[in-house]
Amino acid sequence: MNHHDHHDTAQEEPAEHLRFAAYLSALEQVTNADEADMVSEVLTDPDQTMAQSAVLRHLDRRATELYPGPAYEPWAETMTRATTHHPFLAQRLREWSLFRAVTLGQPWQPDALLDASNWLQLKTAAGSDTAALEILADGGRTKRIRNTARTNIQQDDLS
């Protein structure tokens, strides 16, 4: 048994955990110009669950920073192209765009909100858009979503 084999055995953390951490670190530091290429590269990883999880965390972090401003739309278009063969990630980007429309008072479709994931419904229910809160108070998918929306409507009424 040579030294190299021994090192692998001593390495307790599974390789995909190490890759996940490396991907997150790389994505945090990537330049805007290289971001789409980096996302596409991560998504070629044989462990698709891990790769998509790393990209999802990246998309959520970036969207949180960008959604209030004008840089969001070109970014979302680029990321949509980079994630085109990954329906879950593409859906998450669409939901960020819907969240942005609701939050910034742009036009949006009530059906889109009712069809959205629990993640988006809960995120929107925690906001302050009255129309969205009323839709979710009645039609939110889970009790938690409906209750969160109702609580926020009541807080609006009090202020």
C-alpha positions in Angstrom: 0.0 0.0 0.0 1.7 3.2 -1.1 1.4 6.5 0.7 -1.2 7.9 -1.7 -3.7 5.1 -1.0 -3.3 5.6 2.7 -4.1 9.3 2.3 -7.4 8.5 0.5 -8.4 6.1 3.3 -7.6 8.7 5.9 -9.8 11.3 4.1 -13.0 11.0 6.1 -15.0 13.6 4.2 -16.6 12.1 1.0 -15.3 13.5 -2.3 -18.6 15.1 -3.2 -18.7 17.1 0.1 -15.2 18.4 -0.8 -16.3 19.2 -4.3 -19.5 20.9 -3.0 -17.4 23.1 -0.7 -15.0 23.9 -3.5 -17.8 24.8 -5.9 -19.4 27.1 -3.4 -16.1 28.8 -2.8 -15.4 29.2 -6.5 -18.9 30.5 -7.2 -18.6 33.1 -4.4 -15.5 34.4 -6.0 -16.4 34.2 -9.7 -16.4 37.3 -11.8 -19.6 38.4 -13.6 -18.0 37.6 -16.9 -17.1 34.0 -15.9 -20.2 33.2 -13.8 -22.3 31.5 -16.5 -19.3 29.3 -17.6 -18.7 28.4 -14.0 -22.3 27.5 -13.4 -22.4 25.3 -16.5 -19.1 23.7 -15.5 -20.4 22.8 -12.0 -23.6 21.3 -13.6 -21.4 18.8 -15.5 -20.5 17.1 -12.2 -21.5 13.4 -12.2 -23.2 13.9 -8.8 -26.2 16.0 -10.1 -27.9 16.4 -6.8 -24.8 17.9 -5.2 -24.0 20.1 -8.2 -27.6 21.5 -8.5 -27.6 22.1 -4.7 -24.4 24.1 -5.0 -25.8 26.1 -8.0 -29.1 26.6 -6.2 -27.3 28.1 -3.2 -25.4 30.4 -5.6 -28.5 31.5 -7.4 -30.3 32.3 -4.2 -27.4 34.3 -2.9 -26.9 36.3 -6.1 -30.6 36.9 -6.6 -31.0 38.2 -3.1 -28.2 40.7 -3.8 -29.5 41.6 -7.3 -33.2 41.5 -7.4 -34.0 45.0 -6.3 -31.9 46.6 -9.0 -31.7 46.7 -12.8 -28.7 44.3 -13.0 -31.1 41.5 -12.1 -32.8 41.0 -15.5 -29.7 40.5 -17.6 -28.2 38.3 -14.9 -31.4 36.2 -14.7 -31.4 35.8 -18.5 -27.8 34.6 -18.5 -28.4 32.2 -15.6 -31.5 30.8 -17.3 -29.4 29.9 -20.3 -26.8 28.4 -18.1 -29.4 26.2 -16.3 -31.6 25.4 -19.3 -31.3 21.6 -18.9 -32.0 21.7 -15.2 -35.8 22.3 -14.7 -35.6 22.8 -10.9 -33.0 25.6 -11.3 -34.8 27.2 -14.2 -38.0 27.2 -12.1 -36.1 28.8 -9.2 -35.0 31.6 -11.5 -38.6 32.1 -12.7 -39.8 32.3 -9.1 -37.1 34.9 -8.2 -38.4 36.9 -11.2 -42.0 36.6 -9.9 -40.9 37.5 -6.4 -39.1 40.6 -7.9 -42.2 41.6 -9.8 -44.4 41.3 -6.7 -41.9 43.1 -4.5 -41.2 46.0 -6.9 -44.9 46.4 -7.8 -44.5 45.2 -11.4 -47.3 43.3 -13.2 -47.6 39.6 -12.3 -50.1 36.8 -12.6 -52.0 35.6 -9.6 -52.1 32.0 -11.1 -48.3 32.1 -11.3 -48.1 32.7 -7.5 -50.7 30.0 -6.8 -48.7 27.5 -8.9 -45.4 28.5 -7.4 -43.4 26.3 -5.0 -43.9 26.4 -1.2 -40.5 28.2 -1.1 -41.8 31.1 -3.1 -45.2 31.2 -1.5 -43.7 31.4 2.0 -41.1 34.0 0.9 -43.9 36.1 -0.6 -46.2 35.6 2.3 -43.5 37.1 4.5 -43.6 40.3 2.4 -45.9 43.3 2.3 -47.7 43.2 -1.1 -51.4 43.3 -0.2 -52.6 41.6 -3.3 -50.1 38.8 -3.0 -50.9 38.4 0.8 -54.6 38.2 0.1 -54.1 35.5 -2.6 -51.9 33.5 -0.3 -54.0 34.0 2.8 -56.8 32.2 0.9 -55.0 30.0 -1.5 -51.5 29.3 -0.1 -50.5 25.7 -0.4 -49.8 25.0 3.3 -51.3 26.2 6.5 -48.0 27.9 7.4 -48.1 29.9 4.2 -51.7 31.0 4.7 -51.1 31.9 8.4 -48.0 33.9 7.5 -49.9 35.8 4.9 -52.8 36.5 7.3 -50.5 37.7 10.0 -48.8 40.2 7.6 -52.2 41.5 6.4 -53.2 42.1 10.0 -50.0 44.0 10.6 -50.7 46.2 7.6 -54.2 46.9 8.9 -52.7 47.9 12.3 -50.1 50.3 10.9 
